[in-house]
Amino acid sequence: MSVIGQEKGIKHGTPAGYKQHLYRKVPACDPCLVAERTTNAQRAAARPTPRIRKPAVPKQRQPEPPPGTARATPMTREVALTYIPYRDEPGQMKDRRERIKAAAAMLRRGAEDVIEALGVPDDELVLARRFVRLIEQSGAA
């Protein structure tokens, strides 16, 4: 049988009685409150060093970005080109993958003159064109 909500059986006027009030979810009576407060005061006086609380530091709010900036506008995501089928030296794979990704992004934007200016090798340009074609066929934009 549950004792929740029942006041019968509480040891009034003691710290244990106060805890029983809390457990049973019944409002604490004055004798139990006084007993709990005196016990807490005795414990605090018996401590060798007083507890020191850190001063409350107000949180610094980040300023709102002005309207029209990148954070205020909805974000657009580029299609991720993660699989690039080639075999190369282990140290050169990352650089080559990045060049192919950049070339594919420029092709999608129609900036072939930028690709020529960057001097992207022909084999990487072929792979970039293949990726752009695959993206367009899949309908991802």
MOWO-V63085 format. One record per residue. OMEGA is omega as a letter, one per 30 degrees, with the letter a starting at -180 (NA if undefined). Layout:
BEGIN
OMEGA
OMEGA
END
This chain:
BEGIN
a
l
a
l
a
l
a
l
l
l
a
l
l
l
l
l
l
l
l
l
a
a
a
l
l
l
a
l
a
l
l
l
l
a
l
a
l
l
l
l
l
l
a
a
a
l
l
l
a
l
a
l
l
l
a
l
l
l
l
l
l
l
l
l
l
a
l
l
a
a
a
a
l
a
l
a
l
l
a
l
a
a
l
a
l
l
a
l
a
a
a
a
a
a
a
l
l
l
a
l
a
l
l
l
l
l
l
l
l
a
a
l
l
l
l
a
l
l
l
l
a
a
l
l
l
l
l
l
l
l
l
l
l
l
a
l
a
l
l
l
NA
END
